[in-house]
């Protein structure tokens, strides 16, 4: 389970906020970033020669802001992604890690095919913050600008994207550049406040999808990316996934400045100390994390697409799966056709995904679909669960209800199995909510429905009631019953489960233990009200000791049934069963102990004859009672006489 990580000791002198650009080729994305940062993000020589962003580009500006009453330096970073259709995979790699987009549309050309394509991707990736910039306003008149704004508004509305911020830009207009800067700074302050109070920020897991790998002379291997979750510390041991091979951090930078840690949303460059030979395995799409992570070649997803177009998707079709910065080839197999298609994707190589993550699928005909991860593993053990219902709950972030749905399909689930369905930070939140509502019960690392526990309790009580008629029921008998009848073919720790059920039944006053055996508890009120029980107790109380067979004859009851009654009464300390054949009242045993003490004080020995005379009972009963005291170490037979140990007396 995840628990909040202590971040109070970490410095917040600098704040980091990252945006990604979107828009058609040559609509001015790179020019806009250069105007805002005085840096050309096109880092490749080929890009600068062709004036086209082929790979991801990066640039930033910094400013002073007031954050929660303190002076802070805000560093705003930009990921400049390609707009040309053939470079769509790089665009997806850049857009997958951000939370705010800068949509750039040229005033003189308006909405173009890649504009629509990028809007669809932003919608499928569930973007909420979009700043629209109408660029190249110096090349269009007022009519063209107004027409472009209207067309952009229509396109945004078509994809149900909300962009309340629409700005104009020309690289020759310094006021427009200053206005865009101010707008981004204001949005960054609001969004950072949300990030710093989110579950992602307080998560103990810190992970970063790698988008670039390079070597620098005198420094070594460097990877870059945007931290998706948690806080990454310079001293952390690093795991590279898939594979979980270990590395150490030599240095940590954010926008060319050394830092001791990176926060959720920070753009980071990490100089790694990695085992020789492993550096060649580093590539875009791998995950760098402070914990070991599980990778999978099988994903269960819910497809998100335009309405009425699902029938065009064939099962067993080839797909390219984009998630964070990774790109994987695979096969898609449809489970069900409904408002959302539930599908299984078998990848040709493993990847690291978390339930609830968004991804993009590209078909061979270049059709683009969105998907949300329902599970990051095969879910054969949950074959009876409704995948459609599960998908709806995960899409709506109703993870507590998703857990209940999983439990309806099985008698129990392991805490570890939830990691395939529930995003890490929400496991503790969701299970705590269910515990507070008393919907679930934990037994070790197993989760049960509370109503199932109640049903199991009844079955255990019936088993004890039936079995104890023949023989006493001990812990192993109950454990075997659980293993073979309630949880067959399961590899569970039945000792712990048995302890849980038994202790709770005793706590609820339904079960009691006597001499390591378990009996149904007879309510004291029932003992008082039941004539048979009352009559049996009166007979026993009227004489120091009586044989069980004789007691059965007196009350005209079967010996086996009488033994069950006597066991229940003995467990309540209303009587003692002696040598399995005799019974004495509690008061009779206390009186007999007093006789033993008097005889020992007077003669320093205890003989059956003296004991028989003192209690006025037959020799048969005297020997039975003395044997009982021997068994309980109150007396000890030595050289034809008995030694007394009053420290063992019943009280």
Helices and strands as residue ranges (DSSP letters): E 14-22, H 29-37, H 45-50, E 57-67, E 70-80, G 85-87, H 88-95, E 100-106, H 113-124, E 129-135, G 137-139, H 142-158, E 165-168, H 174-196, H 199-202, E 207-216, E 220-229, E 232-233, E 237-241, E 245-254, E 257-258, E 261-262, E 267-274, G 278-281, E 287-289, E 296-304, G 310-312, E 317-323, E 326-336, E 342-351, E 358-363, E 368-375, G 380-382, H 387-395, H 399-409, E 413-414, G 416-420, H 424-436, E 440-443, E 446-449, H 450-467, E 473-474, H 475-481, I 482-486, H 494-507, E 511-514, E 517-520, H 524-529, H 531-541, E 546-547, H 548-555, H 559-571, E 575-578, E 582-585, H 586-603, H 608-615, H 619-631, E 635-638, E 641-644, G 646-648
